[in-house]
Amino acid sequence: MWGPGKAGRARPCVTARCDPYADIYDRYADGLYRQALLTLGDAGLAEQVVCDVIVDECTRVPSSVGCAGDASYRLPVSAYRRCQELARGPSWHNLPPRQRVSGVARCIDPCGLLSWEERGALGLVLFGGLGYVQASHEVAISPLDTAALLRAVLHRLAASPATGRPSPAISRPC
């Protein structure tokens, strides 16, 4: 219980300096959420992915083994793998097909032609910060195919109606 005169003071350990877990959340949650949302197309499942990945990160034993010890690589890969698990599970398959692709995924893939693996590769590059070669190895798509996919999506986004230029890829009926 707070004593008299202490109610207005904030707890000192709320800052990232005192709480490394808050720092992990602050640094990675947004990108992981966008990555999972692009991959799965469902906001609820994307939140679950972020929660699972950050909790796993906060409970893991620290390692000093090069890339495996780098959270900026490890967390997006963990999120992709968690998305794989959820995409195989009943909670994702019970969604109506139209609801499986929404938000960010619909902007990037308006016709719903990309597989969740392809959206996962894009999520690793666009929001996870991995290079296209690293992402291609993780999702088992060739680096050339991953590069072509990324180029096509970036071209489509650059030419989207929001920029004022017509986009043949978006304006074509599916």
PyMOL commands that set and color helices and strands:
alter all, ss='L'
color gray80, all
select helices_A, chain A and resi 12-14+20-40+43-59+66-69+71-88+90-93+97-100+104-108+116-126+132-139+143-158+161-163+168-171
alter helices_A, ss='H'
color red, helices_A
deselect
rebuild
show_as cartoon
